[in-house]
Amino acid sequence: MTTYHVGYFVGSLSSTSLNRKLAKALVRLAPKELEFEEISFRDLPLYSPDFDANYPPVALAFKDAIASKDAILFVTPEYNRSIPGGLKNAIDWASRPYGTNSFSRKAAAVIGTSPGSIGTAVAQQSLRSVLSFCNAPQMNAPEAYIQFTPGLITDDGEVTVDSTTDFLRNYMAHFHAFIVRVRTVLPRE
């Protein structure tokens, strides 16, 4: 059995993030071959090319955390029909300076939850565009736009609706298979 190391980003910095609950649920429902670690971007300053010649230690540690993973899972809300600014800032840090893109050839998947009926669909499309530029192979199906209703997922990540549990377990099984395919075709350099 090969274990794959997956880093995950929770797009919201909120202490009561619905997407953090979803991330906990996904970790619980994932195949045992996947090992997870949250990669926090909370402490990153705003990115500027002025840092390219001398990256701050927090940004170097952030890039190293991504580089050590086989895949990245993005669990993000939708802010104003796009991704949260903090998440975009993190992606900018990880993909710069030119030639040191931490996402290149790294399997990626995108999922999110929102109380709204379109459940982060527009944010996910925005994020997919950014990840395409970052040369991150993306799992395109199944897509997962989760409408969050009160009590759907507990604070500990337990999903309370059987059909949602089954859907999310299937999503993670597909992500595992996608990681295997990407790592087979694009081994680490």
N, C-alpha and C positions, 0 to 999 in steps of 0.2 A: 504494500500500500504506500503510495507516494503522498506525502503531506505537502499541501500548497499553503504558502503564507500570504494572507490577504490583509491588506491595509484598508481601513474604511474611513471615509470622511462623513461627518454629520454636518450638513450644510448650514444648519442654524447654530448660533452661539447661545441661544436661549437655554436657561436652566430647566425650562419646562417644555422643551422641544418635543413635538409629536414625532419628528423624524428620529430622535434619539430612541424613543420607544420602539419605532419600527426597526431601527438598526439592532437593538437588543433582540427583537423577535427573529430577525434574519439570522443572527448568530446562533440562536437556539435551534433554528430549523434547518441549518445548513448540514450538508453531509459531513461525516466525521473526518474526511480527508482535508477539510478546510480549517485552518487555524487563523484566528482573527486578532487584529490589534487596531484600536482606534488611533488614527494619526491626527492629532490636534493641531489646529492652525491659530488658535486663540491668541497666542503671544507674538505672532508675526507683526512687524510694523507694516505700514503701507509700502508696497513695492515701488522702487524708483530705479531706473538704470544707473543712477549715481552709485548704487551699491554693487554693481556688477564686478568691479575690480577688487572689492573687498567685502564679501558677503558676511553679514553678522553671524555669530555662532548659532543663534536660534534658527536662522534660515538654513545653515549648513546641516544642522541636526534634522531639520524637517526634510530636506532633500535626501539625506542618508536614510531616513525612515522609509521613504517611498522606494528608494533604490533597493532596499533589502527585501522587498515584497515581490511576489510572483504576480499579483493582481491587485487592483484597486476597485472598491465598491463605493459608489457615491450615493448617499442617502440624503436627499435635499428637499427643502420646501421650495415654494415659488414666491418670490418677492417681486411685485410689480411686473409680472409676466416674464421674469427672467430668474437667474440664480442670485442668491444673496451675495452682496459685495464682498463679504469676508471670504467666501469660497472662491470667488474670482481672483481676489488678491492672492490666496494660497496657490492657485494654479499658476498665476504669474510668477511667483517666487520659485515654484518647482520647475518651471519650464525655461528659466533664464539662468545665467546669460546664455547667449546663442551657443549651441553646441553642447550644452549640459542639461538637456531636457530630461527630467526624471520620469516622464510618462511615456517616452518613446518605447514602442514595442511591448508595452505593459498592458495586459488584458484588463479591460474596464467594463463595469456594468453600472447602470443608472436606474435609480428607483426613488420614489418619494411619496409622501402622503400629505394631504391637506383636507381641511373640512369642506372645501369646495368640490363640486361634482366633477370637475375635470382633473382633480387630484395631481397637480404639478406637471401636467402634460406640456405646457408652454416652456416652463423652466427646463424640463428635460431636453427639449429640442434645442434650446439655447446652449445648454451644457454639452450636448452631443456635437454641436458645431465647434465649440472650443476644443473638445477632446480630439476631434478630427484633425485640427491644425496641430495639435500636440503629438500626432502620430500614435495615438493610443487605440489599438484594436478594440472595438466595442461590440458587446453582445447586443444585437439588434432585436432579438426575439427570445423569449416573450417580453413584451413591454409590460410595465407595471405602474399604473397610476392609481394609487390607493386613496379612496375617499375615507377619511378618518371620521368615525362617529364616536361619541362618548362611550368609553368602556371597551372599544374594539381591541386595544392592546393595553395590558397593565403596565405599571411603572417598571416591572421586572422583565417585560418583554414577552409575556404570555398572551397569545392571541385567543380571544374568547369566542370567535365565530369559526366553526369547523371548515366552512368553504374557503374562508380567508387563510386559515392555517394550511389547508391543502394547496392553495394557489401559491403561497409564499414558499412552502417546502419545494414545490415543483420549480419555482423560479430559481431557488438556490441550487437545485440539482442541475438545472440548465447552465447556471453560472459555473458550477464545477466542471461540467463537460466542456464548456467554452474555454476555461482556463487550461485544461488538458490540451485542447486543440492548439491554442495559441502557443503554449510552452513547447509543444512538439514541433510546430512550424517555425517559431521564432525563439530558439533557445537563447539564454542569456549570452551577451557578448563577452 
